[in-house]
Amino acid sequence: EEKRVKSCLRSMSLRYLLTHRSWEIQDHVVLELSRGRETVAMQVTHDLDSEYTSVTISTLDVPGLFSMITGVMAGNGINILGAQIHTRKNGLVLDVLQVNSATDEAVENSAKWKRVERDLAGVLEGRVFIDKLLARQKPPSFMAQREKPQRPSRIDISNEVSDQYTVIDIYAHDRIGLLYDITRTLTELGLYIAVSKISTKVDQVADTFYVKDIFGQPINDEAKREEIRTELLECLKKQ
């Protein structure tokens, strides 16, 4: 057991170690080791004062993983407020999400979280399809009645912020399934999402993605960056 713990700690990145407290790291190690042969292990805690739920997911890294997670959350009516992606050297992923309900409250329904875990395992194993999950989720009537935003969507793409990644900043009006549409578009464009910073204020999002191409390089080709911008703006137009 001690050998497994040491191996787990050695696989953690410096960024991860610097952004989490010792007790959080301990909880994450326990979660990862508890997964065993299961596809997914999840830990859910609630911050009732701040009205959000924290979800930690341990699983194997696969192409488009973050898009699958966002699709499952949207399909269960759960809104992602923040996300930290941590890919380990051992091929495992630890994703930490801050989420709430469509009514801006913590998601305390334990049966719902069991369904989320079951859905995510099903998607990863190819038994469940995200489009079907999204089809069962209807937005609350009060969301449909809100006025359309006046602020236009904006995409900023830069190779100056990081030496290793291309950084994509997305500013848009929030809606159910938006994050899934964004991450699916990035995946379909052949991009690997290494870091994601999700920020939601009222009904506006400011999301940042650190991405690489299939060869592990930043997006240096200007035509490819323009294609990314065009495809993302198109996906933001969906209702």
N, C-alpha and C positions, 0 to 999 in steps of 0.2 A: 504493500500500500504506500509506503514511504517513497519507493522508487517511482510509482505512478504520479504522486504529488510533485516530486522534483521535476519529472519529465514535463508535467503540465506547466509548471512555473517557468521552465526554460523556454517553452514555446511562446511565451508572451512577449509582445513587442514593448519597446521602451515607451512608446506613446501610451499604450494601455497602462503600464505600470505607473506612469506619471499622472494619469487622469482618474485613477481609482484609489480609494482608501484601502487600508489593509483588510478591514472587515468585509469590504465588498469583494476583494480579490479572493478571500477565503470562501465566501458564499459561492462565487463563480467556479472555483476549483471543485467544491463539493457537488455543484450542479453538473459540471462536465463529467466527473467521475461516476455520478449516479446514472448517467445516460445508458451506460452499458452497451447493449446491442440495439437499443431503440434508435429510431431515426432522429427523434427530437426529444430534448428535455427542456422544460420551461419552469421558470420561477416567477410568481406574480405577487407583488406587494402593493399596498394602497397608501397614498398620501391624502388622507381625507381633508386635511387643512387646505392643501393646495389644489384639491379636487382633480387629481390625476392618478393613474395607475402605472407602476413601473413593471415592465415585462423583460425578463432576461431569457434569451433563447440560445441553446447550445445545439449545434448540429454540424454535419459535414459541409464543407464548402463545395458548392456546385455553381455552374454558370447561371446567372440570373437569380441567385438566391434572394437578394434583397427585394427584387421585384415580386417574387413569390410570396414573401412575408407581407409586403404591403397589400398585395391582392387578397390574401386571406383575411387581413385585418379589415379591409374595406368591405369584403364579403360578409363580415360579421358585424358591420355597423360601428366599427371602432376607428376613431380618428387618431392618427399619429401626430403628436406634438413635437417630438424630438427623437433622434436616433443616433446611436453611436455604433459603428461597425468595427469589429476587431477580428481580423483574420490571423490565425495562428500559424506558426511555422510547421505545425504538425498536420495541416490540412483541415483543421476544425475552425469553426466560426463561433464567436460569441457576440450576439447583437443585443444591445440594451435599448429598449424603447420606452418613451414616456407617452402614454395614450390617455384618451378620455372618450366619453360617449358623445352621441350627437347632441345631447343636452348639456354638454360641458361639465360632466361629473365623472368621478372615478368609476371604473367598471368593476363592480363588486360581485357580479353574478358568477359564482364558481362553475355553474353548468355551462355558461357561455365560454369560459376559458378552457374547459375540457373539450368543447366543440372546436375551439380555435386550434388547440394542440392536435386534435384528431384530423382536422382539415389540413393543417400544415404538413403533417406526416403523409397524408394522402396525396397532396400536391407533389411533395418531394419524391414519393414513390411512384408517381404517374397514375394513381388511381382516381384522383380528384382533379377537376379542371376549374381554374379560377373564373372563367367566364360564367360557369354555372353558379358559382358562389356569389358573384356580383349580381346575377340576374334575380336572386332571391332577396336581395337587399334593396328596399325602396326608401328613398329619403323621406324624412318627416315632412308633413305638409307645410310646416312653418318655414322650412329651408327653401322650398320651392317658391314661396311667396316673397322672399327677400328681393330687394331691388338689385339689378345687375350692376356690377362695379363700373365706375367711371375711369379708374386707373388702368391704363393698358398694360398688358403683360410685357416683360422684358427679359432678355437672355444675354448674359455677359459671359464670354469665354476667354480665358487667359492662360498663357503659358509662362507668365512672369511671376506668379504667386509662388509656384513650386518648381523645383528642378526635376522632380520625378513624375509629376502628374499635370494633366490639364485640368484647370478648375472651372467649373460651370456654375454660375449663379443664376437662379431662376426666381423671378418675382411675378406672382400671379394671384388671382382670386381663388380662394379655397373652395373645394367641393368634394363630395364623396367620391373616392376613387382617383383623385388627382395624382397623388403620390404614386399609385400603381401605374397610371398612364405614363408618367414621367419615367419611372424606372424601367418599365417595359420598353419604352422607346429607346432609352439608352442601351439596353441589352440587345434589342434588335439591330442597333447600329454597330454592334460588335464591341461595345465598350465594357470594361470591367470597373465596377464601382468599388473603390478601396476605402473611401471615407465619405460619410454623408452627414451633413449638419442641417437638421430640419428645424425651422422656426415658423411658428404660426401665431399671428396676433389678430384677434377678432376673426375676420374672414379673409385676411391677406397672408400669403406665405412668402418666405424668403428662404429658399432651399439652396444649399451648396453641395456640389458633388465633386470629389477628386477622382478622376478617371484615367485609365490607360487603354491603349488599343490591345488587340489580341496578341501582339508581340511584346507587351509589357512596356510600351513606350508612350510618352505624351503624344497628343494629336498635333503633329508638326505641319501637316498638309493643310493649307488654307482652305482649299476646296472642301475637304472633309469637315473642317470646323464650320463652314457655311452650311453644309448639309445637316450637321447636328442642330444648328440654330433653326433652320427651316423646319425640320421634323419636330423639334420641341415646340415651336410656336404653333404648329398645326395641331399637335396633341392638346395644347392648352385651350384651343377653341372648342373642344368637345364639351357637351353639356351633360 
